[in-house]
Amino acid sequence: MQIREYSLPAGWFPRESASVSNFLSPDRLQESALGRLKGSCRAAISPHAGWYYSGRLAALGAASLKPGAQTIVVLGGHLPAGTPVLFAMEDAVRTPFGHMLIDDELRSDLIKELDGAEDRYRDNTIEVLLPMVHYFFPKAQVIWLRLPADIQSFASGKLISQIAAKLDRNINVLASADLTHYGQNYGFSPQGSGKTALKWVREVNDAAFINAVKSGDNNEVLRCAVQDSSSCSAGAVLGVMGFAKAEGLGSAQLLEYATSADIDNGEIPDSFVGYASIAFP
């Protein structure tokens, strides 16, 4: 059996199963908009920074997904328009809970239709979410699939729904995306620094992207991501929106929003990133 091993350095997420279980305990998911949506959704969006920064929000998205799914399709990003769809081609992925099998039958059919290529690169968008996926769905298989930031990814999401239905496969889809990357570290500082910059990211740039997702406007989602630099992984978001559309799911609901600046509890850092957890009931 060929296993996709960890590529991220230690510190992105706990490597011990007990530490993961403790992090994902119900107490950490309280005081959020998850509430009645816990375990009731077929699709969600989670951020993908290190767990210290966005782990709690990521867990909210994963915890919103319905139990009992046979396969969890995790959509990653970090791919520009025009690049091929990328799949993990191993038999399984490593998580702190052991090996999580990849659904080879579903992957094979998806590759044929999406003209996919092998993902040979180190990337955090999917790997950082896999321990959560394995924790909440210990008996499920997984698909590792990264989508480019172009409108075709919306159609790809619809195709995922169609192929899963053809195989009579009960699936959930979890998309991985961060929002605005602001500051000198990212070469993007249109509103200077400090409180003015943080307020703009929160109330203008990230808000516009989140509202586009909630309204179901896939073209506006792509525009916000590309023109306003409000998301690093628009392909994943478009994919889950396409899946939600094909499945007839309800309008997206924001579970929680935060930025990495919130961690500091004091002086606003020069560079920070926005995070949102969103579910499709």
C-alpha positions as CSV (number, residue, x, y, z in Angstrom):
1,M,0.0,0.0,0.0
2,Q,1.3,3.4,-1.0
3,I,0.8,6.0,1.7
4,R,0.8,9.8,1.3
5,E,3.0,10.9,4.2
6,Y,3.0,14.2,6.0
7,S,4.7,17.0,4.0
8,L,4.1,19.8,6.4
9,P,6.6,20.4,9.2
10,A,5.6,19.7,12.8
11,G,3.6,22.5,14.3
12,W,0.8,22.8,11.7
13,F,-1.4,20.3,13.5
14,P,-0.9,17.8,16.4
15,R,0.7,14.6,15.4
16,E,-0.7,12.5,18.3
17,S,-4.2,11.2,18.2
18,A,-4.9,12.1,21.8
19,S,-3.9,15.7,21.1
20,V,-6.2,15.9,18.1
21,S,-9.1,14.4,20.0
22,N,-8.6,16.9,22.8
23,F,-8.4,19.8,20.4
24,L,-11.7,18.7,18.7
25,S,-13.6,18.1,22.0
26,P,-17.2,19.5,22.0
27,D,-16.2,22.2,24.4
28,R,-14.1,23.9,21.8
29,L,-17.0,24.0,19.3
30,Q,-19.3,25.8,21.7
31,E,-20.2,29.5,21.5
32,S,-20.4,29.5,17.7
33,A,-23.1,29.6,15.1
34,L,-22.7,25.8,14.6
35,G,-25.6,25.0,16.9
36,R,-28.3,23.1,15.1
37,L,-26.2,22.8,12.0
38,K,-23.8,20.4,13.7
39,G,-23.8,17.1,11.8
40,S,-26.6,18.3,9.4
41,C,-24.8,19.5,6.3
42,R,-23.4,17.8,3.1
43,A,-20.9,20.6,2.3
44,A,-18.8,23.1,4.1
45,I,-15.8,25.5,3.8
46,S,-12.9,25.5,6.4
47,P,-9.7,27.6,6.6
48,H,-6.4,25.9,6.3
49,A,-3.8,27.8,8.4
50,G,-2.0,26.0,11.3
51,W,-4.4,24.9,14.0
52,Y,-3.0,27.5,16.4
53,Y,-4.5,30.2,14.1
54,S,-7.6,28.7,12.4
55,G,-8.0,25.2,13.8
56,R,-11.1,26.0,15.8
57,L,-12.8,27.5,12.8
58,A,-11.8,24.7,10.6
59,A,-13.3,22.2,13.1
60,L,-16.6,24.0,12.9
61,G,-16.8,23.4,9.2
62,A,-15.8,19.7,9.5
63,A,-18.2,19.2,12.4
64,S,-21.2,20.6,10.4
65,L,-21.0,17.6,8.0
66,K,-23.4,14.8,8.3
67,P,-22.2,11.6,9.9
68,G,-22.4,8.3,7.9
69,A,-20.8,9.5,4.7
70,Q,-18.9,6.8,2.8
71,T,-16.4,9.3,1.3
72,I,-15.3,12.8,2.2
73,V,-14.1,14.8,-0.8
74,V,-11.7,17.4,0.4
75,L,-11.2,20.2,-2.1
76,G,-7.9,22.1,-1.9
77,G,-6.7,25.2,-3.8
78,H,-3.6,27.3,-4.2
79,L,-3.8,26.7,-8.0
80,P,-4.1,29.5,-10.5
81,A,-6.5,29.5,-13.4
82,G,-5.6,27.2,-16.3
83,T,-3.7,24.6,-14.2
84,P,-4.9,21.0,-14.2
85,V,-7.0,19.5,-11.4
86,L,-4.7,17.7,-9.0
87,F,-5.3,14.4,-7.2
88,A,-3.4,12.5,-4.6
89,M,-2.7,9.2,-6.3
90,E,-1.6,7.1,-3.3
91,D,-3.8,4.4,-1.8
92,A,-4.2,6.2,1.6
93,V,-3.2,9.3,3.5
94,R,-1.5,9.4,6.9
95,T,-3.2,11.0,9.8
96,P,-2.6,10.9,13.5
97,F,-5.3,8.2,13.7
98,G,-3.5,5.9,11.2
99,H,-4.2,5.5,7.5
100,M,-7.3,6.8,5.8
101,L,-8.0,5.0,2.6
102,I,-8.5,6.9,-0.6
103,D,-11.7,6.0,-2.6
104,D,-10.1,4.6,-5.7
105,E,-13.3,3.9,-7.6
106,L,-14.6,7.5,-7.2
107,R,-11.2,9.0,-7.9
108,S,-10.8,7.0,-11.1
109,D,-14.1,8.2,-12.4
110,L,-13.4,11.8,-11.4
111,I,-10.0,11.7,-13.1
112,K,-11.5,10.5,-16.4
113,E,-14.0,13.4,-16.4
114,L,-11.8,16.1,-15.0
115,D,-8.6,15.2,-16.9
116,G,-6.8,15.2,-13.6
117,A,-3.1,15.0,-12.9
118,E,-1.1,13.7,-9.9
119,D,-0.5,16.1,-7.0
120,R,3.2,15.8,-6.3
121,Y,3.6,19.0,-4.4
122,R,3.7,20.0,-0.7
123,D,0.6,21.9,0.1
124,N,-1.3,22.7,3.3
125,T,-4.8,23.2,2.0
126,I,-5.8,19.5,2.3
127,E,-3.2,18.0,4.6
128,V,-4.0,20.3,7.5
129,L,-7.7,19.3,7.4
130,L,-7.2,15.5,7.2
131,P,-6.8,14.8,10.9
132,M,-10.2,16.5,11.5
133,V,-11.8,14.6,8.7
134,H,-10.5,11.3,10.0
135,Y,-11.6,12.2,13.6
136,F,-15.2,13.0,12.6
137,F,-15.4,10.2,10.0
138,P,-13.3,7.3,11.2
139,K,-14.8,4.8,8.8
140,A,-15.0,6.9,5.7
141,Q,-12.7,7.0,2.7
142,V,-11.3,10.3,1.3
143,I,-10.6,12.1,-1.9
144,W,-7.7,14.6,-2.2
145,L,-8.5,17.0,-5.0
146,R,-7.2,20.5,-5.7
147,L,-9.1,22.8,-8.0
148,P,-7.8,25.9,-9.9
149,A,-9.2,29.4,-9.5
150,D,-11.3,29.5,-12.6
151,I,-15.0,29.2,-13.3
152,Q,-14.7,25.7,-14.6
153,S,-14.2,24.6,-10.9
154,F,-17.9,25.4,-10.3
155,A,-18.8,22.8,-13.1
156,S,-16.3,20.4,-11.5
157,G,-18.2,20.6,-8.3
158,K,-21.4,19.7,-10.1
159,L,-19.6,16.8,-11.8
160,I,-18.5,15.4,-8.4
161,S,-22.2,15.3,-7.4
162,Q,-23.2,13.5,-10.6
163,I,-20.4,10.9,-10.5
164,A,-21.1,10.2,-6.8
165,A,-24.8,9.6,-7.6
166,K,-23.8,7.3,-10.5
167,L,-21.8,5.2,-8.1
168,D,-24.5,5.4,-5.4
169,R,-21.8,6.9,-3.1
170,N,-22.9,8.9,-0.1
171,I,-20.4,11.8,0.1
172,N,-19.7,15.0,1.9
173,V,-17.6,17.8,0.4
174,L,-15.2,20.0,2.5
175,A,-13.6,22.9,0.8
176,S,-10.4,24.5,2.1
177,A,-9.8,28.2,1.7
178,D,-8.4,31.2,3.6
179,L,-9.4,34.7,2.9
180,T,-7.5,38.0,2.5
181,H,-3.7,37.7,3.1
182,Y,-2.8,41.3,4.1
183,G,0.4,43.0,4.8
184,Q,4.1,43.1,3.8
185,N,4.5,39.4,4.1
186,Y,2.0,39.0,1.2
187,G,2.7,42.1,-0.8
188,F,-0.8,43.5,-0.3
189,S,-1.4,46.6,1.8
190,P,-4.0,48.8,0.1
191,Q,-5.2,50.3,3.4
192,G,-1.9,50.9,5.1
193,S,-1.6,49.2,8.5
194,G,-3.1,49.0,12.0
195,K,-6.8,49.4,12.9
196,T,-7.7,50.9,9.5
197,A,-6.3,47.9,7.6
198,L,-7.9,45.3,9.9
199,K,-11.3,47.0,9.8
200,W,-11.1,47.1,6.0
201,V,-10.2,43.5,5.7
202,R,-12.9,42.5,8.1
203,E,-15.8,44.7,7.0
204,V,-15.0,45.2,3.2
205,N,-12.7,42.7,1.5
206,D,-13.5,39.5,3.4
207,A,-17.2,40.5,3.9
208,A,-17.6,40.9,0.1
209,F,-16.3,37.4,-0.5
210,I,-18.4,35.8,2.2
211,N,-21.5,37.6,1.0
212,A,-20.8,36.3,-2.5
213,V,-20.6,32.7,-1.2
214,K,-23.8,33.2,0.8
215,S,-25.6,34.6,-2.2
216,G,-24.5,31.7,-4.4
217,D,-22.9,34.0,-7.0
218,N,-20.0,32.0,-8.3
219,N,-18.9,34.7,-10.7
220,E,-18.7,37.2,-7.9
221,V,-16.8,34.8,-5.8
222,L,-14.1,34.4,-8.5
223,R,-14.0,38.2,-9.1
224,C,-13.5,38.9,-5.4
225,A,-10.8,36.3,-5.2
226,V,-8.9,37.4,-8.3
227,Q,-9.4,41.2,-8.4
228,D,-9.7,41.9,-4.7
229,S,-7.2,39.3,-3.5
230,S,-9.8,38.1,-1.0
231,S,-9.1,34.3,-1.1
232,C,-6.1,32.1,-1.9
233,S,-8.2,29.1,-3.0
234,A,-11.2,30.2,-5.0
235,G,-11.2,27.0,-6.9
236,A,-12.0,25.0,-3.8
237,V,-14.9,27.4,-2.9
238,L,-16.3,27.3,-6.5
239,G,-16.1,23.5,-6.4
240,V,-18.1,23.2,-3.2
241,M,-20.6,25.8,-4.4
242,G,-21.1,23.7,-7.6
243,F,-21.6,20.6,-5.5
244,A,-24.1,22.4,-3.3
245,K,-26.0,23.7,-6.3
246,A,-26.2,20.2,-7.9
247,E,-27.4,18.7,-4.7
248,G,-30.0,21.3,-4.1
249,L,-28.6,22.4,-0.8
250,G,-29.6,25.5,1.0
251,S,-27.9,28.9,1.0
252,A,-24.5,29.0,2.7
253,Q,-24.4,30.1,6.3
254,L,-21.5,31.7,8.1
255,L,-20.5,29.8,11.2
256,E,-17.7,32.0,12.3
257,Y,-15.2,34.6,11.1
258,A,-11.8,35.6,12.5
259,T,-8.4,36.8,11.5
260,S,-4.9,35.7,12.6
261,A,-4.7,39.2,14.2
262,D,-7.2,38.1,16.8
263,I,-4.7,35.6,18.3
264,D,-2.4,38.4,19.4
265,N,-4.9,40.1,21.8
266,G,-3.1,43.4,21.5
267,E,-1.1,45.2,18.9
268,I,-2.2,44.5,15.4
269,P,0.5,42.7,13.4
270,D,1.8,44.1,10.2
271,S,0.6,40.9,8.3
272,F,-2.5,38.8,9.0
273,V,-5.0,36.5,7.3
274,G,-8.8,36.2,7.3
275,Y,-10.6,32.9,8.1
276,A,-14.2,31.9,7.7
277,S,-16.1,28.7,8.5
278,I,-19.2,28.3,6.2
279,A,-21.7,25.5,6.0
280,F,-24.3,24.6,3.3
281,P,-27.4,23.1,5.2
